[in-house]
Amino acid sequence: MVLSMDRWVGKVAVVTGAASGIGAAIVNQLVEKGLIVVGIDLHPEPIEERAKILSGKKGKLYAIKADIGKEEDVLRAFKWITENLGPVHILANNAGYGKFGSLMDDDTETWKTVLNTNVLGLCMASREAIKIMRANNINGHIVHTNSTLGHRALFEGREILNPEDIADGVVYALSTPEHVQVIFTIFFNDWNDTLLHAVKTNINQEGDILNAIDRISQNLASLHILVINAGYGEYDSLLDDDTKT
């Protein structure tokens, strides 16, 4: 498999939540690779400053002020992009909002902000990008940035990934051929500092399976992908085989 970003050079990419952190790291890499990047954020000033820093790079960066949780802002942003820069080829849904609280103590407005930004904002941006891609017959790409906070309450003893790590994963996904479907790119930085871990398990024994899943959860993170590949077979017939086989 040949990895290449050539087909994206000069194309329009939209990154939400681009003012800092993961969004800013994605912006940096895409501009470096020669894309026309639009950073959307409620606070566009850091993106404007970043555009100046990246002015000598192969691509170009634009900033748009918008609240990704408000439909009118989303529609306005994508309309401006289409009319001024061209059709969207890539969307990186990175904008997110989080606040530590409990069901007992949090207020409804906070929940609305979380849902509008993290759920509805992602859906609205994706909808508008897909409309543009379909209208222009574009084989585009949409990247969703998820957080393990949706699966684990605490991160005690866990390393937090650098924004550049996530940006590397995004560029890898974009670099694969069109027929390759990248669902998750997962990085592990601990548990003996290795990326591949072996767990001895008899897949026929429920106790072994439960112990394996528990060990993975305790030492790495919640399970995101399960590939069931284990199998057993013998060439024989219904008349000759035994019940144990």
Stockholm file with secondary structure:
# STOCKHOLM 1.0

chainA/1-245         MVLSMDRWVGKVAVVTGAASGIGAAIVNQLVEKGLIVVGIDLHPEPIEERAKILSGKKGKLYAIKADIGKEEDVLRAFKWITENLGPVHILANNAGYGKFGSLMDDDTETWKTVLNTNVLGLCMASREAIKIMRANNINGHIVHTNSTLGHRALFEGREILNPEDIADGVVYALSTPEHVQVIFTIFFNDWNDTLLHAVKTNINQEGDILNAIDRISQNLASLHILVINAGYGEYDSLLDDDTKT
#=GR chainA/1-245 SS CCCCCGGGTTCEEEEESCSSHHHHHHHHHHHHTTCEEEEEESCCHHHHHHHHHTTTSSSEEEEEECCTTCHHHHHHHHHHHHHHTCCEEEEEECCCCCCCCCTTTCCHHHHHHHHIIIIIHHHHHHHHHHHHHHHTTCCCEEEECCCGGGTCSCCTTCCCCCHHHHHHHHHHHHHSCTTCCCCCCCCCCCTTTCSCCCCCCCTTCHHHHHHHHHHHHHHTCSCCCCCCCCCCCCCCCTTTCCSCC
#=GC SS_cons         CCCCCGGGTTCEEEEESCSSHHHHHHHHHHHHTTCEEEEEESCCHHHHHHHHHTTTSSSEEEEEECCTTCHHHHHHHHHHHHHHTCCEEEEEECCCCCCCCCTTTCCHHHHHHHHIIIIIHHHHHHHHHHHHHHHTTCCCEEEECCCGGGTCSCCTTCCCCCHHHHHHHHHHHHHSCTTCCCCCCCCCCCTTTCSCCCCCCCTTCHHHHHHHHHHHHHHTCSCCCCCCCCCCCCCCCTTTCCSCC
//
